[in-house]
């Protein structure tokens, strides 16, 4: 700022000095050529003739394009128009807090034992809870049904959601929470706003049904589905005992729950992009995705109507 002020002062001084240097010549010329014309008008006429070209020793004014670009860059900087969603950011703080607290108070070796059992047999790790095994397997895939809900409204967001969706397979809401905290709702889209993958894969019903089959199968191969139907109480007791003794179990359960709630919260907005305006039914549909966590989001993606683009409404 100081350098800019000094430059402006030197430029003004240069202009003033040149004006004083050339003014006597203009005045004498006007007096000899136009004795009946007022000096002020003649001087202004002479200045107008020479305004288009710089005088000897005078520097041309700096281009106005650079300051305009600098101003535009400042106005459209990374932090400009950045909004934080309090709900999603609060969930992110909750997830980090639970994970930190569970790690501090964990029984020694509990999380390591879970990882070793999973590495020995990923499909049937024998963790002591079929329901937790389902959660463990499904959490790595829940980013796909979330992508079906997020990617149609990806354009115009502060962050590109793709890296966060990929990272959610390993970090869960630890990755998605950063994106969701800055995400803005998008209820109207144009066809050109969709990327190739969104248009041809995430909006493809064959892919949606295949994804539902994979996530629903996670409840079948672990036996959790059958246990929930025949002995729901005992299933949840086993689950509670399993997650209560390890930081990894507690953090995974909270992480999976937040991801499922996040997906359900995006359903009403997604329905509005598809021309569905009944808010009560939209919220009911969103709640129904939680009946079968993760798989419910994939089922919604398979059954939802097609996108209605802005120029078609």
C-alpha positions in Angstrom: 0.0 0.0 0.0 2.8 2.4 0.8 4.6 1.7 -2.5 1.3 2.3 -4.3 0.8 5.6 -2.6 4.4 6.7 -3.4 4.0 5.7 -7.0 0.8 7.7 -7.3 2.4 10.8 -5.6 5.4 10.6 -8.1 3.1 10.3 -11.0 1.0 13.3 -9.9 4.1 15.3 -9.4 5.4 14.4 -12.8 2.1 15.5 -14.4 2.0 18.7 -12.5 5.6 19.6 -13.4 5.0 19.0 -17.1 1.9 21.0 -17.0 3.7 24.0 -15.5 6.6 23.6 -17.9 4.4 23.7 -21.0 1.8 26.2 -19.8 3.8 29.4 -20.6 4.5 28.1 -24.2 0.8 27.5 -24.7 -0.2 30.9 -23.4 2.3 32.8 -25.5 1.2 30.8 -28.6 -2.4 31.6 -27.9 -1.8 35.3 -27.4 0.0 35.7 -30.8 -2.4 33.5 -32.8 -5.7 34.4 -31.2 -5.5 37.8 -29.6 -9.3 38.0 -29.1 -9.7 34.6 -27.5 -9.6 34.2 -23.8 -6.4 32.5 -22.5 -8.3 29.8 -20.5 -10.3 28.6 -23.5 -7.2 28.6 -25.7 -5.2 26.7 -23.1 -7.9 24.1 -22.8 -8.1 23.7 -26.6 -4.3 23.2 -26.8 -4.4 20.7 -23.9 -7.1 18.8 -25.6 -5.0 18.5 -28.8 -2.1 17.2 -26.9 -4.0 15.0 -24.5 -3.8 12.0 -26.7 0.0 11.9 -26.8 2.5 12.2 -23.9 4.8 15.2 -23.7 8.6 14.8 -23.8 9.8 13.6 -20.5 6.3 12.7 -19.4 5.5 9.1 -18.5 2.3 7.5 -19.9 -0.4 6.8 -17.3 -0.3 3.2 -16.1 -2.8 0.8 -17.7 -6.0 0.6 -15.9 -6.4 -3.2 -16.6 -3.9 -4.3 -13.9 -5.6 -2.6 -11.0 -9.0 -3.9 -12.2 -7.6 -7.4 -12.3 -6.1 -7.0 -8.8 -9.4 -5.7 -7.4 -11.3 -8.6 -9.0 -8.9 -11.1 -7.6 -9.3 -9.6 -4.1 -13.1 -9.7 -4.4 -13.2 -13.3 -5.7 -10.5 -14.7 -3.5 -10.7 -18.2 -1.9 -12.2 -17.0 1.3 -14.8 -14.7 -0.3 -18.4 -15.9 -0.1 -17.3 -18.8 2.1 -20.2 -19.9 4.3 -20.0 -22.5 7.0 -23.0 -24.8 7.5 -23.4 -25.1 11.3 -25.2 -28.5 11.2 -22.6 -30.3 9.2 -19.7 -28.6 10.9 -21.1 -29.6 14.3 -21.3 -33.2 13.2 -17.7 -33.0 12.1 -16.7 -31.7 15.6 -18.7 -34.4 17.2 -17.0 -37.1 15.1 -13.5 -35.8 15.9 -14.4 -35.5 19.6 -15.7 -39.0 19.9 -12.8 -40.5 18.0 -10.3 -38.6 20.2 -12.1 -39.5 23.5 -12.4 -43.2 22.5 -8.7 -43.4 21.6 -7.7 -41.9 24.9 -9.9 -44.3 27.0 -9.5 -47.4 24.8 -8.6 -50.8 26.3 -5.1 -51.6 25.2 -5.0 -53.6 21.9 -8.7 -53.5 21.3 -8.6 -51.7 17.9 -5.6 -53.7 16.8 -7.5 -56.9 17.4 -10.4 -55.7 15.1 -8.0 -54.9 12.3 -6.2 -58.3 12.6 -9.6 -60.2 12.5 -10.6 -58.2 9.4 -7.3 -58.8 7.6 -7.6 -62.5 8.3 -11.1 -62.8 6.8 -12.7 -59.6 5.3 -16.1 -61.2 4.7 -16.4 -63.2 7.9 -13.9 -61.6 10.4 -15.7 -63.1 13.5 -15.7 -59.8 15.4 -18.4 -61.0 17.7 -21.2 -58.9 16.2 -22.7 -59.5 12.8 -24.2 -56.0 12.7 -20.8 -54.4 13.3 -19.3 -56.5 10.6 -22.0 -55.1 8.2 -21.2 -51.6 9.3 -17.5 -52.2 8.8 -18.0 -53.5 5.3 -20.6 -50.9 4.2 -18.7 -47.8 5.5 -16.1 -48.2 2.7 -18.8 -48.1 0.0 -21.2 -45.5 1.4 -19.3 -42.8 -0.6 -21.0 -44.1 -3.8 -24.6 -43.5 -2.8 -23.5 -40.2 -1.3 -21.9 -39.3 -4.7 -25.3 -40.0 -6.3 -26.8 -37.2 -4.1 -23.9 -34.7 -4.1 -22.4 -34.8 -7.6 -25.5 -33.4 -9.5 -25.1 -30.2 -7.5 -21.3 -30.1 -7.5 -20.9 -27.1 -9.8 -20.4 -23.8 -8.0 -19.3 -25.4 -4.7 -16.3 -23.9 -2.9 -14.6 -27.3 -3.0 -14.7 -30.0 -5.7 -16.5 -32.9 -3.9 -14.7 -35.7 -5.8 -11.5 -35.9 -3.7 -13.6 -35.9 -0.5 -15.9 -38.6 -1.8 -12.9 -40.8 -2.7 -11.2 -40.2 0.6 -14.4 -41.1 2.5 -13.7 -44.8 1.7 -10.8 -44.5 4.2 -11.5 -41.5 6.4 -15.3 -41.5 6.4 -16.8 -38.2 7.7 -13.3 -37.1 8.6 -13.1 -36.3 4.9 -16.7 -35.6 4.0 -17.2 -33.3 6.9 -14.8 -30.7 5.5 -16.7 -30.6 2.2 -20.2 -30.7 3.8 -19.3 -27.8 6.1 -18.9 -25.5 3.1 -21.5 -27.0 0.8 -24.3 -24.8 -0.6 -27.7 -26.3 -1.5 -28.4 -26.5 -5.3 -32.0 -27.1 -6.3 -31.7 -26.3 -10.0 -29.2 -27.6 -12.5 -28.5 -27.5 -16.2 -27.5 -30.5 -18.3 -24.2 -29.0 -19.1 -23.4 -28.7 -15.3 -23.2 -32.5 -15.1 -19.9 -34.2 -15.6 -19.6 -37.3 -17.7 -19.4 -39.6 -14.7 -22.4 -38.1 -13.1 -24.5 -38.2 -16.2 -23.5 -41.7 -17.4 -22.8 -43.5 -14.2 -24.3 -42.0 -11.1 -27.6 -41.2 -12.9 -27.6 -44.6 -14.5 -30.3 -47.0 -13.1 -28.3 -50.1 -13.8 -25.4 -48.7 -11.7 -27.9 -47.7 -8.9 -29.5 -51.1 -8.7 -26.1 -52.9 -8.8 -24.9 -50.6 -5.9 -28.0 -51.4 -3.9 -27.5 -55.1 -4.4 -23.9 -54.9 -3.2 -24.8 -52.9 0.0 -27.8 -55.0 0.7 -25.7 -58.1 0.4 -23.5 -56.8 3.2 -26.4 -57.5 5.5 -26.8 -61.0 4.1 -23.2 -62.4 4.1 -22.6 -61.3 7.7 -25.9 -62.8 8.9 -27.0 -59.4 10.3 -30.1 -59.3 8.3 -31.4 -62.6 9.5 -30.4 -61.8 13.1 -32.3 -58.4 13.0 -35.4 -60.3 11.8 -35.3 -63.1 14.3 -33.5 -61.6 17.4 -33.2 -57.8 17.1 -32.7 -57.3 20.8 -29.8 -59.8 21.1 -28.3 -58.4 17.9 -28.1 -54.9 19.3 -26.7 -56.1 22.6 -23.9 -57.9 20.8 -23.3 -54.7 18.8 -23.1 -52.6 21.9 -20.7 -54.9 23.6 -18.5 -55.0 20.5 -18.2 -51.2 19.9 -18.0 -50.3 23.6 -14.5 -51.8 24.1 -12.6 -50.3 21.3 -11.9 -46.8 19.9 -12.1 -48.1 16.4 -15.5 -49.7 17.0 -16.9 -46.5 18.6 -15.5 -44.2 16.0 -16.6 -46.4 13.1 -20.2 -46.6 14.5 -20.4 -42.8 15.0 -18.8 -42.2 11.6 -21.2 -44.5 9.8 -24.2 -43.0 11.6 -23.3 -39.5 10.6 -22.7 -40.5 7.0 -26.1 -42.1 6.8 -27.8 -39.0 8.4 -25.9 -36.8 6.0 -27.2 -38.8 3.0 -30.7 -38.7 4.3 -30.5 -34.9 4.8 -29.6 -34.5 1.1 -32.6 -36.4 -0.2 -35.2 -33.5 -0.1 -32.9 -31.2 -2.0 -32.2 -34.0 -4.6 -35.9 -34.5 -5.0 -36.4 -30.8 -5.7 -33.9 -31.0 -8.5 -36.1 -33.6 -10.0 -39.3 -31.6 -9.9 -40.7 -33.1 -6.7 -42.1 -30.3 -4.6 -44.0 -32.1 -1.8 -41.8 -31.4 1.2 -43.6 -33.7 3.6 -43.3 -36.7 1.4 -39.7 -35.7 0.6 -38.8 -35.8 4.3 -40.6 -39.1 4.7 -38.6 -40.6 1.9 -35.4 -39.3 3.4 -36.3 -40.9 6.8 -37.0 -44.2 5.1 -33.4 -44.4 3.8 -32.4 -44.9 7.4 -34.4 -48.1 7.8 -31.6 -50.0 6.0 -28.5 -47.8 6.5 -26.3 -47.2 3.4 -28.4 -49.7 1.3 -31.4 -47.4 1.8 -29.6 -44.5 0.1 -28.7 -46.7 -2.9 -32.3 -47.9 -3.1 -33.5 -44.3 -3.2 -31.0 -43.5 -6.0 -32.4 -46.5 -8.0 -36.0 -45.4 -7.5 -35.8 -41.6 -7.8 -37.1 -39.8 -10.8 -34.8 -38.3 -13.5 -33.3 -34.8 -13.2 -35.4 -31.9 -14.4 -33.1 -29.3 -15.8 -33.6 -25.6 -15.3 -34.6 -24.9 -18.9 -37.3 -27.7 -18.7 -39.1 -26.4 -15.7 
